[in-house]
Amino acid sequence: MNNTLINNSLKKSISYLDYRTLIKDLIKQGKSTGDIQSKDLLNYSKLNDKRMDRLDKKLKISEETEASIYNLKNDFTFLVIAEGWCGDAAQIIPVLNKIAEASSKIKLKIVLRDDNEELMNEFLTNGSKSIPKIIIVDNQNNVINSWGPRPSIATRMVLNYKEQNGSLDADFKKNLQVWYNKDKGINTQEDLIKILKAS
């Protein structure tokens, strides 16, 4: 993995607060993030903005997560590839933000997929540009691991549904959002803590 690419991506990255502000400002202009603009993507962005508002207010990380990040020996950066219209990103990035807020050893940085094609192409999921993608980087900017676009339980749900139905439809996407709301970020926390502990 090319360190220069990670360094350049980190230089271009923005904070969680700036990401939220960017999405809100674009919505006011009737736009979404990304190269493609459509009514659907704008509607998804509005819905996701409300989801993130709610998660920012209500989401709490678990005691297990708090204990695990308290005991981290090394510093990490979560470099996240996302877009404001992405439903999975809206459920996952607020969780990452809460983890980063709770630990001096974790920084959260975000880049937009369509502005960072070279980086995205290094972290494809089964050949596709699925987001969010979380690139876990050490304090030398070496890539330790990557994770995403979904937590492990949601990934299994997607695979099972695709096996039975061929592709994901609107019903499944609704059910997936219901699952995220019930899970309250726990599966995401568990997956990431497992990676950090092993690093």
C-alpha positions as CSV (number, residue, x, y, z in Angstrom):
1,M,0.0,0.0,0.0
2,N,1.3,3.4,-1.1
3,N,2.1,5.7,1.9
4,T,2.0,8.8,-0.3
5,L,-1.6,8.1,-1.2
6,I,-2.6,7.8,2.5
7,N,-0.6,11.0,3.4
8,N,-2.2,13.0,0.6
9,S,-5.7,11.6,1.5
10,L,-5.2,12.6,5.1
11,K,-4.1,16.1,4.0
12,K,-7.4,16.5,2.0
13,S,-9.6,14.9,4.8
14,I,-12.1,16.8,6.9
15,S,-13.3,16.4,10.5
16,Y,-16.7,14.9,11.4
17,L,-18.0,18.4,12.2
18,D,-16.9,19.7,8.8
19,Y,-18.5,16.7,7.1
20,R,-21.8,17.4,8.9
21,T,-21.6,21.1,8.0
22,L,-20.8,20.3,4.4
23,I,-23.8,18.0,4.0
24,K,-26.1,20.6,5.6
25,D,-24.8,23.4,3.4
26,L,-25.2,21.3,0.3
27,I,-28.8,20.3,1.3
28,K,-29.6,24.1,1.6
29,Q,-28.5,24.5,-2.0
30,G,-30.6,21.5,-3.1
31,K,-27.5,19.3,-3.6
32,S,-25.9,16.1,-2.3
33,T,-22.2,15.3,-2.0
34,G,-20.7,13.5,-5.0
35,D,-20.4,13.9,-8.7
36,I,-23.9,12.7,-9.6
37,Q,-26.8,14.9,-8.6
38,S,-30.4,13.7,-8.5
39,K,-33.7,14.2,-6.5
40,D,-33.2,10.7,-5.0
41,L,-29.7,11.4,-3.8
42,L,-30.8,14.7,-2.3
43,N,-33.7,13.0,-0.5
44,Y,-31.3,10.3,0.9
45,S,-29.0,13.1,2.0
46,K,-31.8,14.8,3.9
47,L,-32.9,11.6,5.5
48,N,-29.3,10.7,6.5
49,D,-28.7,14.2,7.9
50,K,-31.7,13.7,10.3
51,R,-30.4,10.2,11.1
52,M,-27.0,11.6,12.0
53,D,-28.6,14.4,14.1
54,R,-30.5,11.8,16.1
55,L,-27.4,9.5,16.5
56,D,-25.2,12.5,17.6
57,K,-27.8,13.2,20.3
58,K,-28.7,9.7,21.5
59,L,-25.9,7.3,20.7
60,K,-23.7,6.1,23.5
61,I,-20.8,3.7,23.2
62,S,-20.8,0.6,25.3
63,E,-18.8,0.1,28.6
64,E,-16.9,-2.6,26.8
65,T,-15.9,-0.2,24.0
66,E,-14.9,2.4,26.5
67,A,-12.7,0.0,28.5
68,S,-11.1,-1.3,25.3
69,I,-10.2,2.1,23.9
70,Y,-9.0,3.2,27.3
71,N,-6.4,0.4,27.2
72,L,-5.1,1.1,23.6
73,K,-1.4,1.3,23.5
74,N,-1.1,2.8,20.0
75,D,-2.6,5.8,18.2
76,F,-4.9,5.2,15.2
77,T,-6.7,7.3,12.6
78,F,-10.0,6.2,11.1
79,L,-9.7,7.5,7.5
80,V,-13.3,7.1,6.2
81,I,-14.4,7.1,2.6
82,A,-18.0,8.2,2.5
83,E,-20.7,10.3,0.8
84,G,-23.7,12.1,2.4
85,W,-26.3,10.2,0.5
86,C,-25.1,6.8,1.8
87,G,-27.5,5.2,4.3
88,D,-24.8,2.8,5.8
89,A,-22.4,5.8,6.2
90,A,-25.1,7.7,8.1
91,Q,-25.5,4.9,10.6
92,I,-21.8,4.1,11.0
93,I,-19.9,7.4,11.0
94,P,-21.6,8.8,14.1
95,V,-20.5,5.6,15.9
96,L,-16.9,6.2,14.8
97,N,-17.2,9.8,16.0
98,K,-18.3,8.7,19.4
99,I,-15.4,6.3,19.6
100,A,-13.0,9.0,18.6
101,E,-14.4,11.5,21.0
102,A,-14.0,8.9,23.8
103,S,-10.3,8.3,23.1
104,S,-7.3,10.5,22.8
105,K,-5.7,7.7,20.8
106,I,-8.2,7.7,17.9
107,K,-8.7,10.4,15.3
108,L,-11.5,10.5,12.8
109,K,-10.9,11.9,9.3
110,I,-13.3,11.8,6.3
111,V,-12.9,12.0,2.6
112,L,-15.5,11.9,-0.1
113,R,-15.5,8.9,-2.4
114,D,-16.0,10.8,-5.7
115,D,-13.2,13.2,-4.9
116,N,-10.8,10.4,-4.0
117,E,-11.0,7.8,-6.8
118,E,-7.4,6.5,-6.4
119,L,-7.9,5.9,-2.7
120,M,-11.3,4.2,-3.3
121,N,-9.8,1.9,-5.9
122,E,-7.3,0.6,-3.3
123,F,-10.2,-0.4,-1.0
124,L,-12.9,-2.0,-3.2
125,T,-15.3,-4.5,-1.8
126,N,-15.7,-7.5,-4.2
127,G,-14.7,-5.1,-7.0
128,S,-17.2,-2.4,-6.1
129,K,-16.8,1.1,-4.6
130,S,-18.9,0.3,-1.6
131,I,-18.9,2.8,1.2
132,P,-18.3,3.7,3.9
133,K,-14.9,2.2,3.9
134,I,-12.8,2.7,7.1
135,I,-9.1,2.6,6.6
136,I,-7.3,2.1,9.9
137,V,-4.0,3.9,9.9
138,D,-1.2,3.9,12.6
139,N,0.8,7.0,13.7
140,Q,3.3,6.5,10.8
141,N,0.3,6.5,8.4
142,N,0.7,2.8,7.6
143,V,-2.5,1.0,6.8
144,I,-3.2,-1.5,9.6
145,N,-6.5,-2.8,8.3
146,S,-9.7,-1.7,6.6
147,W,-13.3,-2.3,7.5
148,G,-16.7,-1.8,5.9
149,P,-19.0,-1.1,4.2
150,R,-21.2,-2.6,6.9
151,P,-20.8,-4.3,10.3
152,S,-20.5,-8.1,10.3
153,I,-24.1,-8.9,11.1
154,A,-25.4,-6.5,8.5
155,T,-22.9,-8.0,6.0
156,R,-24.4,-11.5,6.6
157,M,-27.9,-10.1,6.2
158,V,-26.9,-8.7,2.8
159,L,-25.2,-11.9,1.6
160,N,-28.2,-14.0,2.7
161,Y,-30.7,-11.7,1.0
162,K,-28.7,-11.6,-2.2
163,E,-28.5,-15.4,-2.3
164,Q,-32.2,-15.7,-1.9
165,N,-33.3,-12.8,-4.0
166,G,-30.5,-11.9,-6.4
167,S,-30.2,-8.3,-5.4
168,L,-31.1,-5.8,-2.7
169,D,-34.5,-4.1,-3.0
170,A,-36.2,-1.2,-1.2
171,D,-37.8,-3.6,1.3
172,F,-34.4,-5.0,2.3
173,K,-32.9,-1.5,2.6
174,K,-35.8,-0.5,4.9
175,N,-35.3,-3.6,7.0
176,L,-31.5,-2.9,7.2
177,Q,-32.2,0.6,8.6
178,V,-34.5,-0.9,11.2
179,W,-31.7,-3.3,12.2
180,Y,-29.3,-0.4,12.5
181,N,-31.7,1.4,14.7
182,K,-32.1,-1.6,17.0
183,D,-28.4,-2.4,17.1
184,K,-27.5,1.1,18.2
185,G,-23.9,0.8,16.8
186,I,-23.0,-2.1,19.0
187,N,-22.0,-4.5,16.1
188,T,-19.8,-1.7,14.6
189,Q,-18.1,-1.1,17.9
190,E,-17.4,-4.8,18.4
191,D,-16.0,-5.3,14.9
192,L,-13.7,-2.3,15.2
193,I,-12.5,-3.0,18.7
194,K,-11.5,-6.5,17.6
195,I,-9.3,-5.0,14.8
196,L,-7.8,-2.4,17.2
197,K,-7.0,-5.0,19.8
198,A,-5.3,-7.2,17.2
199,S,-3.2,-4.2,16.0
